[in-house]
Amino acid sequence: MPAVTRLGEADWRIWRDVRLAALADAPAAFGATREEEQAIQEDGWRAMVRDAAIFVAAAGGTAVGAVAGLYRASAQERGLGAMWVAPQWRRRGVAALLAATVIAWARSEGAARVGLWVPGDNAGARRFYEHQEFRATGRRRPFPGDSGRFISEMSVTLIY
């Protein structure tokens, strides 16, 4: 099983590389495009790592997945975003490991809830999150950059 580590600001290149790989592999899964994010300069990548909890799963020195733990407006809530696993590592427990890492991070921060937004047309992702105990909240909004699609909110309440 890959090892998961939290990136520091000095690791911004790792985040950039895995994020761009994710956008190239699964462009319909994210609200940003590879082209948009390729244009981000070093200070922007550093800010992303500094302002979130970025976790990368690596095997043999190669990043095979990533996820972002996000701060939300409420101190009681954290978010899970930017989840991606390399195709050859899918269905091997990496996504569950990454989701559990964000949930553990949120708990360590004293949060009571972790929320996420999932594309409405991605039944596989919804099922995966349901297996991680996330439940639909009933909230939805247009998919960023594609008004013909929508994203649905899911959340999990953290039990202490």
KEMI-264968 format. One line per field, with one value per residue: residue number from 1; residue in one letter; chain; x, y, z of N, C-alpha, C, CB in turn. Coordinates in Angstrom, 1 decimal, always signed. Glycine has a CB too. Layout:
// residues N
resi = NUM,...
resn = a,...
chain = A,...
npx = X,...
npy = Y,...
npz = Z,...
capx = X,...
capy = Y,...
capz = Z,...
cpx = X,...
cpy = Y,...
cpz = Z,...
cbpx = X,...
cbpy = Y,...
cbpz = Z,...
END
This chain:
// residues 160
resi = 1,2,3,4,5,6,7,8,9,10,11,12,13,14,15,16,17,18,19,20,21,22,23,24,25,26,27,28,29,30,31,32,33,34,35,36,37,38,39,40,41,42,43,44,45,46,47,48,49,50,51,52,53,54,55,56,57,58,59,60,61,62,63,64,65,66,67,68,69,70,71,72,73,74,75,76,77,78,79,80,81,82,83,84,85,86,87,88,89,90,91,92,93,94,95,96,97,98,99,100,101,102,103,104,105,106,107,108,109,110,111,112,113,114,115,116,117,118,119,120,121,122,123,124,125,126,127,128,129,130,131,132,133,134,135,136,137,138,139,140,141,142,143,144,145,146,147,148,149,150,151,152,153,154,155,156,157,158,159,160
resn = m,p,a,v,t,r,l,g,e,a,d,w,r,i,w,r,d,v,r,l,a,a,l,a,d,a,p,a,a,f,g,a,t,r,e,e,e,q,a,i,q,e,d,g,w,r,a,m,v,r,d,a,a,i,f,v,a,a,a,g,g,t,a,v,g,a,v,a,g,l,y,r,a,s,a,q,e,r,g,l,g,a,m,w,v,a,p,q,w,r,r,r,g,v,a,a,l,l,a,a,t,v,i,a,w,a,r,s,e,g,a,a,r,v,g,l,w,v,p,g,d,n,a,g,a,r,r,f,y,e,h,q,e,f,r,a,t,g,r,r,r,p,f,p,g,d,s,g,r,f,i,s,e,m,s,v,t,l,i,y
chain = A,A,A,A,A,A,A,A,A,A,A,A,A,A,A,A,A,A,A,A,A,A,A,A,A,A,A,A,A,A,A,A,A,A,A,A,A,A,A,A,A,A,A,A,A,A,A,A,A,A,A,A,A,A,A,A,A,A,A,A,A,A,A,A,A,A,A,A,A,A,A,A,A,A,A,A,A,A,A,A,A,A,A,A,A,A,A,A,A,A,A,A,A,A,A,A,A,A,A,A,A,A,A,A,A,A,A,A,A,A,A,A,A,A,A,A,A,A,A,A,A,A,A,A,A,A,A,A,A,A,A,A,A,A,A,A,A,A,A,A,A,A,A,A,A,A,A,A,A,A,A,A,A,A,A,A,A,A,A,A
npx = +0.9,+0.5,+2.3,+1.1,+1.6,+1.6,+1.9,+4.3,+4.8,+7.2,+7.1,+5.6,+6.0,+5.5,+2.8,+1.9,+2.6,+1.2,-1.4,-1.7,-1.4,-3.7,-5.7,-5.2,-5.7,-8.4,-10.3,-13.1,-13.8,-13.2,-13.5,-11.8,-9.5,-6.7,-5.2,-5.8,-4.7,-2.0,-1.1,-0.7,+1.5,+4.5,+4.1,+1.3,+0.9,+2.3,+0.8,-1.6,-0.8,-0.1,-2.5,-4.2,-4.7,-2.7,-2.5,-0.5,-0.4,+2.2,+4.1,+7.0,+8.5,+7.0,+4.2,+1.0,-1.6,-3.8,-5.2,-7.1,-7.4,-9.7,-10.2,-13.1,-15.8,-17.0,-15.8,-16.3,-16.4,-14.8,-13.4,-13.3,-11.5,-10.4,-9.7,-7.9,-6.7,-4.1,-4.6,-3.6,-3.6,-6.1,-9.0,-7.6,-7.6,-6.4,-7.8,-9.7,-7.9,-6.9,-9.2,-9.8,-7.6,-8.0,-10.4,-9.4,-7.6,-9.4,-10.8,-8.6,-8.4,-10.6,-13.0,-16.5,-17.7,-17.3,-17.3,-18.1,-18.1,-19.5,-19.5,-22.7,-23.2,-21.4,-21.7,-20.1,-18.2,-19.9,-21.0,-18.6,-18.0,-20.2,-19.7,-17.7,-19.1,-20.2,-23.0,-25.6,-26.5,-28.6,-28.2,-27.3,-25.5,-24.6,-22.2,-18.8,-17.9,-19.5,-22.5,-24.4,-24.1,-24.2,-23.1,-23.2,-23.7,-22.1,-21.8,-20.1,-20.7,-18.7,-17.9,-17.2
npy = -1.2,+2.2,+5.0,+7.7,+11.1,+14.4,+17.3,+20.0,+23.6,+23.8,+21.6,+22.2,+21.7,+18.9,+18.8,+20.3,+18.7,+16.3,+17.2,+18.3,+15.9,+14.6,+16.3,+15.9,+13.2,+12.9,+14.9,+15.6,+15.3,+17.4,+20.9,+22.6,+23.3,+21.6,+23.3,+25.8,+25.5,+24.9,+27.4,+28.6,+30.2,+29.7,+31.0,+30.8,+28.0,+27.4,+28.8,+27.3,+24.9,+25.8,+26.9,+24.8,+21.3,+19.3,+16.1,+13.4,+10.2,+7.9,+5.5,+3.7,+6.1,+7.5,+9.5,+8.4,+9.2,+11.7,+14.1,+16.9,+18.4,+20.7,+24.0,+25.4,+27.9,+27.7,+26.9,+24.4,+22.7,+20.9,+20.4,+18.0,+17.6,+17.6,+14.9,+12.2,+9.3,+7.5,+5.8,+3.0,+2.4,+2.4,+1.0,-0.4,+0.4,+2.8,+5.3,+5.1,+5.1,+7.7,+9.3,+8.6,+9.7,+12.5,+12.7,+11.9,+14.0,+16.2,+15.5,+15.8,+18.5,+19.3,+19.4,+18.9,+17.9,+16.8,+17.8,+17.5,+18.0,+16.4,+15.3,+15.2,+13.4,+11.3,+8.4,+6.3,+7.6,+8.8,+6.4,+5.4,+7.4,+7.1,+4.6,+5.3,+6.5,+9.0,+11.1,+12.2,+15.6,+16.9,+19.3,+21.0,+22.3,+24.3,+22.7,+23.8,+25.9,+24.4,+24.6,+22.8,+20.6,+19.3,+19.6,+17.7,+18.0,+16.1,+14.8,+13.9,+13.2,+13.6,+11.5,+11.5
npz = +0.0,-0.8,+0.8,+2.6,+2.7,+4.1,+2.3,+2.4,+2.1,+0.6,-1.0,-3.3,-6.0,-6.3,-5.7,-7.9,-10.1,-9.6,-9.6,-12.2,-13.6,-12.8,-13.9,-16.6,-16.9,-16.0,-17.0,-16.9,-14.4,-12.7,-11.7,-12.9,-15.6,-17.2,-18.7,-17.6,-15.0,-15.6,-16.2,-13.8,-11.6,-9.6,-7.0,-6.7,-6.6,-4.3,-2.5,-2.6,-1.4,+1.1,+2.1,+2.4,+3.4,+1.8,+0.7,-0.4,-1.9,-2.2,-4.0,-4.2,-4.6,-6.4,-7.0,-6.6,-6.1,-4.8,-2.5,-1.3,+1.8,+2.9,+4.2,+5.5,+5.7,+8.2,+11.4,+12.3,+10.2,+7.5,+4.3,+1.6,-1.2,-4.7,-5.2,-6.5,-8.1,-9.6,-12.7,-12.8,-10.1,-9.2,-7.5,-5.6,-3.0,-2.5,-2.8,-0.7,+1.4,+1.1,+1.5,+4.2,+5.4,+5.1,+6.6,+9.1,+9.5,+9.6,+11.9,+13.8,+13.7,+15.1,+13.8,+13.0,+10.9,+7.5,+4.3,+0.7,-2.8,-5.5,-9.0,-10.5,-12.5,-12.0,-11.0,-10.0,-8.4,-6.5,-5.3,-4.2,-2.3,-0.6,+0.5,+2.1,+4.1,+3.6,+2.9,+0.8,+0.8,-0.3,-1.5,-4.4,-7.3,-10.2,-12.3,-12.1,-14.8,-16.6,-17.4,-18.1,-16.5,-13.1,-9.7,-6.7,-3.2,-0.6,+2.7,+5.7,+9.1,+11.9,+14.4,+17.8
capx = +0.0,+1.3,+2.4,+0.5,+2.2,+1.1,+2.9,+4.6,+4.9,+8.4,+6.7,+4.6,+6.2,+4.9,+1.4,+1.6,+2.8,+0.1,-2.6,-1.8,-1.6,-5.1,-6.5,-5.0,-6.3,-9.9,-10.7,-14.5,-14.1,-12.8,-14.0,-10.7,-8.8,-5.3,-4.6,-5.9,-3.8,-0.7,-0.8,-0.5,+2.9,+5.0,+3.5,+0.0,+1.0,+2.7,-0.4,-2.5,-0.3,-0.1,-3.8,-5.0,-3.9,-2.6,-1.9,-0.1,+0.0,+3.3,+4.7,+8.3,+8.9,+6.1,+2.9,-0.1,-2.9,-3.7,-6.4,-6.9,-8.3,-10.0,-10.8,-14.4,-16.1,-17.3,-14.7,-16.7,-16.4,-13.7,-13.8,-12.5,-11.5,-9.2,-9.3,-7.5,-5.8,-3.6,-5.4,-3.1,-3.7,-7.5,-9.6,-6.6,-7.7,-5.7,-8.8,-10.2,-6.8,-6.8,-10.4,-9.6,-6.6,-8.7,-11.3,-8.5,-7.1,-10.5,-10.9,-7.5,-8.6,-11.7,-14.2,-17.6,-18.3,-16.5,-18.2,-17.5,-19.0,-19.2,-20.3,-23.9,-23.2,-20.4,-22.3,-19.1,-17.7,-21.0,-21.0,-17.4,-18.1,-21.2,-19.0,-16.9,-20.0,-20.7,-24.4,-26.1,-27.2,-29.7,-27.8,-26.6,-25.3,-24.0,-20.7,-18.0,-17.5,-20.3,-23.9,-25.2,-23.9,-24.3,-22.4,-24.0,-22.9,-22.2,-21.0,-20.1,-20.6,-17.6,-18.3,-16.0
capy = +0.0,+3.5,+5.8,+9.0,+12.2,+15.8,+18.2,+21.3,+24.6,+23.5,+20.5,+22.7,+21.0,+17.6,+19.0,+20.8,+17.6,+15.3,+17.9,+18.4,+14.6,+14.3,+17.0,+15.3,+11.9,+12.9,+16.3,+15.8,+15.2,+18.6,+22.1,+23.4,+22.6,+21.5,+24.5,+26.9,+25.3,+25.0,+28.8,+29.1,+30.4,+29.1,+31.5,+30.2,+26.6,+27.5,+29.2,+26.1,+23.9,+26.5,+27.2,+23.5,+20.2,+18.5,+14.7,+12.6,+8.8,+7.6,+4.2,+3.7,+7.4,+8.1,+9.9,+7.6,+9.7,+12.9,+14.7,+18.1,+18.7,+22.1,+24.8,+26.0,+29.1,+27.3,+26.2,+23.0,+22.0,+20.8,+19.8,+17.0,+18.0,+17.3,+13.5,+11.6,+8.2,+7.1,+4.6,+1.7,+2.2,+2.4,-0.2,-1.0,+0.9,+4.1,+6.3,+5.0,+5.6,+9.2,+9.8,+8.4,+10.6,+13.8,+12.6,+12.0,+15.4,+17.0,+15.2,+16.4,+19.9,+19.6,+19.6,+18.0,+17.5,+16.9,+17.9,+17.5,+18.1,+15.3,+15.5,+14.5,+12.3,+10.3,+7.4,+5.6,+8.5,+8.8,+5.1,+5.3,+8.2,+6.5,+3.5,+6.0,+7.0,+10.3,+11.0,+13.3,+16.6,+17.4,+20.5,+20.9,+23.6,+24.0,+22.3,+25.0,+25.9,+23.6,+24.8,+21.6,+19.6,+19.8,+18.9,+17.5,+17.9,+15.0,+15.1,+12.9,+13.7,+13.0,+11.0,+11.5
capz = +0.0,-0.8,+2.0,+2.5,+3.5,+3.9,+1.7,+2.9,+1.0,-0.2,-1.9,-4.2,-7.3,-6.2,-5.9,-9.2,-11.0,-9.5,-10.0,-13.6,-14.1,-12.5,-14.8,-17.9,-16.9,-15.8,-17.1,-16.6,-12.9,-11.9,-12.1,-13.5,-16.7,-17.2,-19.3,-16.6,-13.9,-16.1,-16.2,-12.4,-11.3,-8.4,-5.8,-6.7,-6.2,-2.9,-1.7,-2.5,-0.4,+2.4,+2.5,+2.5,+3.8,+0.6,+1.0,-1.6,-1.7,-3.1,-4.0,-4.9,-4.9,-7.4,-6.6,-7.2,-5.7,-4.0,-2.1,-0.5,+3.0,+2.7,+5.3,+5.1,+6.4,+9.5,+12.1,+12.5,+8.9,+6.6,+3.0,+0.9,-2.7,-5.6,-5.0,-7.7,-8.0,-10.9,-13.2,-12.4,-8.7,-8.8,-7.0,-4.7,-1.6,-2.4,-2.6,+0.7,+2.3,+1.0,+2.2,+5.6,+5.8,+5.2,+7.7,+10.3,+9.6,+10.0,+13.4,+14.5,+13.7,+15.9,+12.9,+13.3,+9.6,+6.3,+3.1,-0.6,-4.0,-6.5,-10.2,-10.5,-13.5,-11.7,-10.1,-9.3,-7.3,-5.4,-4.6,-3.4,-1.1,+0.2,+1.2,+3.1,+5.1,+3.2,+2.5,+0.1,+1.6,-1.1,-2.1,-5.7,-8.0,-11.5,-12.3,-12.6,-16.2,-17.5,-16.8,-18.4,-15.5,-11.8,-8.6,-5.5,-2.0,+0.3,+3.9,+6.8,+10.4,+12.6,+15.7,+18.7
cpx = +0.9,+1.3,+1.8,+1.2,+1.6,+2.3,+3.1,+4.7,+6.1,+8.1,+5.8,+4.8,+5.5,+3.4,+1.0,+1.6,+1.6,-1.2,-2.8,-2.0,-3.1,-6.0,-6.4,-5.7,-7.9,-10.4,-12.2,-14.8,-13.8,-13.4,-13.0,-10.1,-7.3,-4.6,-4.7,-4.9,-2.3,-0.2,-0.4,+1.0,+3.2,+4.3,+2.0,+0.0,+1.4,+1.6,-1.4,-2.1,-0.3,-1.5,-4.7,-4.1,-3.8,-1.8,-1.7,+0.2,+1.1,+3.7,+6.0,+8.8,+8.0,+4.7,+1.8,-1.5,-2.7,-5.1,-6.1,-7.9,-8.5,-10.6,-12.1,-14.7,-16.4,-16.1,-15.0,-16.7,-15.1,-14.2,-12.8,-12.6,-10.3,-8.8,-9.0,-6.5,-5.4,-4.3,-4.9,-3.2,-5.2,-8.0,-8.6,-6.6,-7.0,-6.7,-9.4,-9.2,-6.7,-8.0,-10.3,-8.6,-7.2,-9.6,-10.5,-8.0,-8.2,-10.8,-9.9,-7.7,-9.9,-13.0,-15.2,-18.1,-17.2,-17.4,-17.4,-18.5,-18.5,-20.1,-21.5,-24.0,-22.1,-20.9,-21.2,-18.5,-18.7,-21.0,-19.7,-17.5,-19.2,-20.6,-18.1,-17.7,-20.5,-22.1,-24.7,-26.8,-28.5,-29.4,-27.1,-26.5,-24.7,-22.6,-19.9,-17.6,-18.4,-21.7,-24.8,-25.1,-24.1,-23.4,-23.3,-23.2,-23.2,-21.4,-21.1,-19.9,-19.6,-18.1,-17.1,-16.2
cpy = +1.2,+4.2,+7.1,+10.0,+13.5,+16.6,+19.5,+22.3,+24.3,+22.4,+20.9,+22.0,+19.7,+17.8,+19.5,+19.6,+16.6,+15.9,+18.0,+17.0,+14.2,+15.0,+16.5,+14.0,+12.0,+14.3,+16.6,+15.8,+16.4,+19.9,+23.1,+22.6,+22.5,+22.7,+25.7,+26.7,+25.3,+26.5,+29.4,+29.1,+29.8,+29.7,+31.0,+28.8,+26.5,+27.8,+28.1,+25.2,+24.6,+26.7,+26.0,+22.5,+19.2,+17.2,+14.0,+11.2,+8.5,+6.1,+4.2,+5.0,+8.1,+8.3,+9.1,+8.1,+10.9,+13.3,+16.0,+18.1,+20.3,+22.8,+25.4,+27.2,+28.8,+26.6,+24.8,+22.2,+22.0,+20.2,+18.8,+17.4,+17.5,+15.9,+12.9,+10.4,+7.8,+5.9,+3.3,+1.4,+2.2,+1.0,-1.1,-0.4,+2.3,+5.3,+6.3,+5.4,+7.1,+9.8,+9.7,+9.4,+12.0,+13.8,+12.6,+13.4,+16.3,+16.8,+15.9,+17.9,+20.3,+19.8,+18.6,+17.4,+17.7,+16.9,+17.8,+17.7,+17.1,+15.6,+14.6,+13.3,+11.2,+9.4,+6.6,+6.3,+8.6,+7.6,+5.0,+6.1,+7.7,+5.3,+4.1,+6.7,+8.4,+10.1,+12.3,+14.3,+17.1,+18.7,+20.2,+22.2,+23.3,+23.6,+23.5,+24.9,+25.1,+23.7,+23.7,+20.5,+20.2,+19.0,+18.8,+17.4,+16.7,+15.4,+13.9,+13.6,+12.9,+12.7,+11.0,+10.6
cpz = +0.0,+0.6,+1.7,+3.3,+3.1,+3.3,+2.4,+1.8,+0.1,-1.2,-3.0,-5.6,-7.4,-6.4,-7.3,-10.2,-10.9,-9.9,-11.5,-14.2,-13.9,-13.6,-16.2,-18.0,-16.8,-15.8,-16.7,-15.1,-12.1,-12.5,-12.8,-14.7,-16.5,-17.7,-18.3,-15.5,-14.4,-16.1,-14.8,-12.1,-9.9,-7.1,-5.7,-6.2,-4.7,-2.0,-1.5,-1.4,+1.0,+3.0,+2.7,+3.1,+2.6,+1.0,-0.3,-1.2,-2.7,-2.9,-4.8,-5.4,-5.9,-6.8,-7.3,-6.9,-4.9,-3.6,-1.3,+0.6,+3.0,+3.9,+4.7,+6.0,+7.9,+10.1,+12.3,+11.3,+8.2,+5.3,+2.4,-0.6,-3.4,-5.5,-6.4,-7.4,-9.4,-11.4,-12.8,-10.9,-8.2,-8.4,-6.2,-3.3,-1.4,-2.1,-1.2,+1.7,+2.3,+1.7,+3.7,+6.2,+6.0,+6.4,+9.0,+10.6,+10.1,+11.5,+14.2,+14.6,+14.5,+15.1,+13.3,+12.0,+8.5,+5.1,+1.8,-1.6,-5.0,-7.8,-10.1,-11.4,-13.2,-10.6,-9.3,-8.2,-6.1,-4.6,-3.7,-2.1,-0.1,+1.1,+2.3,+4.2,+4.7,+2.7,+1.8,+1.0,+1.0,-1.8,-3.4,-6.3,-9.3,-11.4,-12.8,-14.0,-17.1,-16.9,-17.2,-17.5,-14.1,-10.9,-7.4,-4.3,-1.2,+1.5,+4.8,+8.1,+11.2,+14.0,+16.6,+19.8
cbpx = -1.0,+0.8,+3.9,-1.1,+3.7,+0.6,+2.6,+5.8,+5.0,+9.6,+6.1,+4.7,+7.7,+5.2,+0.9,+2.7,+4.1,+0.1,-2.7,-0.5,-0.7,-5.5,-6.1,-3.5,-5.8,-10.2,-10.5,-15.3,-13.2,-11.2,-14.6,-9.6,-9.2,-4.8,-5.4,-7.3,-4.1,-0.6,-1.9,-1.2,+3.2,+6.5,+3.5,-0.7,+2.0,+3.9,-1.1,-2.6,+1.2,+0.6,-4.4,-5.6,-4.5,-1.8,-2.9,+1.1,-1.3,+4.5,+3.7,+8.2,+10.3,+5.9,+2.6,+0.1,-3.7,-3.0,-7.2,-7.1,-7.7,-10.9,-9.8,-15.5,-17.4,-18.6,-14.3,-18.1,-17.6,-12.5,-14.0,-12.9,-11.6,-8.1,-10.5,-6.8,-6.5,-2.1,-5.4,-1.6,-3.0,-8.4,-10.2,-5.2,-7.1,-4.9,-10.0,-10.6,-5.5,-6.7,-11.7,-9.2,-5.4,-9.4,-12.1,-7.4,-6.6,-11.8,-10.9,-6.2,-8.8,-11.5,-13.8,-18.7,-19.6,-15.4,-19.0,-16.7,-18.9,-19.5,-19.4,-25.0,-23.0,-19.1,-23.2,-18.0,-17.3,-22.3,-21.1,-16.2,-18.5,-22.4,-18.1,-15.9,-19.4,-19.8,-25.3,-27.0,-26.3,-30.9,-26.8,-27.4,-24.4,-24.2,-20.6,-16.8,-16.1,-19.8,-24.5,-24.9,-22.5,-25.8,-21.1,-24.8,-23.3,-21.6,-21.6,-18.9,-22.0,-16.3,-19.1,-15.7
cbpy = +0.0,+4.4,+5.9,+9.0,+12.3,+16.4,+18.5,+21.4,+25.9,+23.2,+19.4,+24.2,+20.9,+16.9,+20.1,+21.8,+16.9,+14.8,+19.3,+19.0,+13.6,+14.8,+18.5,+15.1,+11.1,+12.3,+16.8,+14.8,+14.1,+18.7,+22.8,+23.8,+23.2,+20.2,+24.9,+26.9,+24.0,+24.5,+29.6,+28.1,+31.9,+29.3,+33.0,+30.3,+25.8,+28.5,+30.4,+25.4,+23.5,+27.9,+28.2,+23.1,+19.4,+19.3,+13.9,+13.2,+7.9,+8.5,+3.1,+2.8,+7.4,+7.1,+11.4,+6.1,+8.7,+14.1,+13.7,+19.3,+18.2,+22.3,+25.9,+24.9,+29.7,+26.4,+26.9,+23.1,+22.5,+20.0,+21.0,+15.5,+19.5,+18.2,+12.7,+12.6,+7.0,+6.9,+4.7,+1.6,+3.2,+2.9,-1.1,-1.0,+0.0,+4.4,+6.2,+3.5,+5.0,+9.6,+9.1,+6.9,+10.7,+14.2,+11.3,+11.0,+15.9,+16.7,+13.7,+16.0,+20.4,+20.8,+19.5,+18.7,+18.3,+15.7,+19.2,+16.1,+19.6,+13.9,+15.2,+15.4,+12.9,+11.1,+6.5,+5.2,+9.9,+9.1,+3.9,+5.8,+9.6,+5.9,+2.6,+7.0,+7.0,+10.9,+10.8,+12.9,+17.7,+17.6,+21.4,+19.9,+24.6,+25.2,+21.1,+25.1,+25.4,+22.2,+26.1,+21.2,+19.0,+19.8,+19.6,+16.1,+19.1,+13.7,+16.3,+11.9,+13.7,+13.8,+9.6,+12.9
cbpz = +1.2,-1.9,+2.5,+2.8,+3.1,+5.2,+0.2,+3.8,+1.6,+0.7,-1.1,-4.4,-7.7,-4.9,-4.9,-9.7,-10.8,-8.0,-9.4,-14.2,-13.3,-11.1,-14.8,-18.2,-15.7,-14.4,-18.5,-17.4,-12.4,-11.9,-11.0,-12.5,-18.0,-18.0,-20.6,-16.0,-13.2,-17.5,-16.8,-11.3,-11.3,-8.2,-5.9,-8.0,-7.0,-2.7,-2.4,-3.8,-0.7,+2.2,+1.6,+1.1,+5.0,-0.5,+1.9,-2.3,-2.0,-2.9,-4.6,-6.1,-5.4,-8.6,-6.7,-6.8,-5.0,-4.7,-1.2,-1.4,+4.3,+1.5,+5.8,+5.2,+5.8,+9.6,+13.4,+13.1,+8.0,+7.2,+2.0,+1.1,-2.8,-5.4,-4.4,-8.7,-7.3,-10.8,-14.7,-12.9,-7.9,-10.0,-8.1,-5.4,-0.7,-3.6,-3.6,+1.0,+1.9,-0.4,+1.7,+5.9,+4.8,+3.9,+7.7,+10.2,+8.2,+9.2,+13.6,+13.9,+12.3,+16.7,+11.4,+14.0,+9.2,+6.2,+3.1,-0.8,-4.6,-5.9,-11.4,-10.8,-14.8,-11.2,-10.8,-10.3,-7.8,-6.0,-5.5,-4.2,-1.5,-0.6,+0.2,+2.5,+6.4,+2.0,+3.8,-1.1,+2.0,-0.2,-1.2,-6.6,-7.1,-12.4,-13.3,-11.6,-16.3,-17.6,-17.3,-19.8,-15.7,-11.3,-8.3,-5.7,-1.1,-0.4,+4.6,+6.6,+11.2,+12.6,+15.7,+19.2
END
